[in-house]
Amino acid sequence: MSRIYIAGMISLLSALCPTPSSALEFNDGKVQVHGFASQGIVSSTDNNFYGDSSHNISFDFREIGINASYRPRPDLQFSAQIINLDAGDVSENGLLLDYALVDYTISSTEDRQFGIRLGRVKNPFGLYTTTRDVAFTRPSIVLPQSIYFDKARSLALSSDGVGFYLNKESNFGSINFDLVVGNANVDRGSEATFLRADLPGSMQSEKPSRLMRIMYITPNDRLRIAFTAANIDLEYDARSYEFDPNLAVHLDPKIISAQYSNEKWELTAEYSQMKSSITRSFFPNFNNVIEGYYIQGSYQLTPALQAVVRYDASFNNKSDHSGKKLSAETGLPAHVFFAKDWMVGLRYDVTPTFMVRGEWHHIDGTGWLSTLDNNSDPGAMERRWDMLMLMGSWRF
Amino acid sequence: MMFRALALFLLLLVNDSVAAGDEDVVIAVNQNFTDNQISRSFARRIFTMKARQWPDGSPVIVFVLPDGSPHHLTFAKEILETFPYKLRSVWDRQVYSGTGQAPREVATIDQMVTNIANTPGAIGYLPREKVDGIKIRFIEVR
């Protein structure tokens, strides 16, 4: 019932705002309020993604957010965003504080800017992470799961700590550098990704994560290339009655990103490797290199209609693409250790602030499916499956 | 009825393809900014909402027309050498990650004129003939 209510709300709100409405502004534009609301529908042949989608229609795919920013002086900004997400059984319920920060520009000249951010800051991870919950900023309904895995989305999302940024513009193009140091936020989806279940204890950041991204953009704004590297340390605090109390996870993702943009078309590719080591008391340590990449092309058919196609591949072990070795070691089916996803989609901008999207996925492998959505039984998942998604999204 | 719909459709198509190409679009500023020139990199940093102050330290107030406006298209392509959707993507990334604010959007050229004329520190873009040289000045990109 509440699903229908919220979907109704979204269409009502979008009907009320048919004109290009910019943000709500107060105090001569020093205060801006923006927001977004998206409702998705998922139906799949066999496995569940975003709720009970298998041979069914799931409405458990909703993203709502509102933010405010205040810039009392050119060099100072306060901002915060609250979001509510529904992503099947993977998401946390209720309202989440997505970011809350103060941004101070330490020095600024015509061609250079250097500053600091304090608080809960978004992680500039690859091309899309900073605004991954805002459908308008994504190239498709779901991001390529090889790099932007939704089942452990909280890990990459934000850090409680400090961020530094440096932008420099010259005749040779522009360079943007970001560094973030802070504690990662771990949700139950991330816990289940490493433990294969949401266990009674809690997983948290063991020490501050370190993340840096450097991006170069050519002077004509056609090509941007970026490199991201991070170090994340997590620990699992078990309850006293649990069998294996101590568990530490170390991750060091590295991503190379490239995007070529033209007036009508855009070509994007990212490649990532993540060394993951899990240390446990009563089991042998587990070391692995996770590999993922995608290539994606989009074309603007008319000013309001865009087509997108993508091939996205992820492998739990770089040297075991078929998953056979991991399957032999763990007893789990080989298809849980990879996923190869072909996607085609369309985006139609009904107004500048309301759009609808549809996309179809043809997938070999179940690597990025969460056990939380699939009865904690990897054996019951099907290796080859298809998924249709629709989404309506509104923003101001 | 059919014919009218078709005529309307053709009109829309024509409207769409006629960008402000023949019209000369220039960067326009409030009269309190006295330089006659601005570097392309500074203009870019201003319209991507990264540079937030003028060289004297006063705040920059950025006005833009809607993404679909032909003048916005000409401005983005010819002056900034980018595309409207790339600008929108830069603004969105900042607005929804708390790292910046969006430019202030005005619906029409007349509103752009009024806002630039009445807001110290304002910058936007206009067809050259709309710049009176008194309350609004144009600056060349060097």
Chai-1 contact restraints between the chains, C-beta under 6 A:
chainA,res_idxA,chainB,res_idxB,connection_type,confidence,min_distance_angstrom,max_distance_angstrom,comment,restraint_id
A,P20,B,P66,contact,1.0,0.0,6.0,A-B,restraint_1
A,S22,B,E105,contact,1.0,0.0,6.0,A-B,restraint_2
A,A23,B,A102,contact,1.0,0.0,6.0,A-B,restraint_3
A,G29,B,R104,contact,1.0,0.0,6.0,A-B,restraint_4
A,Q32,B,Q101,contact,1.0,0.0,6.0,A-B,restraint_5
A,H34,B,V95,contact,1.0,0.0,6.0,A-B,restraint_6
A,S69,B,Q101,contact,1.0,0.0,6.0,A-B,restraint_7
A,R71,B,Q101,contact,1.0,0.0,6.0,A-B,restraint_8
A,P74,B,R52,contact,1.0,0.0,6.0,A-B,restraint_9
A,P74,B,Q53,contact,1.0,0.0,6.0,A-B,restraint_10
A,P74,B,P59,contact,1.0,0.0,6.0,A-B,restraint_11
A,S79,B,G98,contact,1.0,0.0,6.0,A-B,restraint_12
A,Y99,B,G98,contact,1.0,0.0,6.0,A-B,restraint_13
A,L101,B,G98,contact,1.0,0.0,6.0,A-B,restraint_14
A,E110,B,F42,contact,1.0,0.0,6.0,A-B,restraint_15
A,D111,B,S41,contact,1.0,0.0,6.0,A-B,restraint_16
A,Q113,B,K50,contact,1.0,0.0,6.0,A-B,restraint_17
A,K122,B,S97,contact,1.0,0.0,6.0,A-B,restraint_18
A,T130,B,R93,contact,1.0,0.0,6.0,A-B,restraint_19
A,T130,B,S97,contact,1.0,0.0,6.0,A-B,restraint_20
A,T131,B,R93,contact,1.0,0.0,6.0,A-B,restraint_21
A,T131,B,Y96,contact,1.0,0.0,6.0,A-B,restraint_22
A,T131,B,S97,contact,1.0,0.0,6.0,A-B,restraint_23
A,V134,B,Y96,contact,1.0,0.0,6.0,A-B,restraint_24
A,T137,B,D92,contact,1.0,0.0,6.0,A-B,restraint_25
A,N167,B,K50,contact,1.0,0.0,6.0,A-B,restraint_26
A,E169,B,S41,contact,1.0,0.0,6.0,A-B,restraint_27
A,E169,B,R45,contact,1.0,0.0,6.0,A-B,restraint_28
A,N220,B,E81,contact,1.0,0.0,6.0,A-B,restraint_29
A,D221,B,T82,contact,1.0,0.0,6.0,A-B,restraint_30
A,D221,B,K86,contact,1.0,0.0,6.0,A-B,restraint_31
A,E263,B,F83,contact,1.0,0.0,6.0,A-B,restraint_32
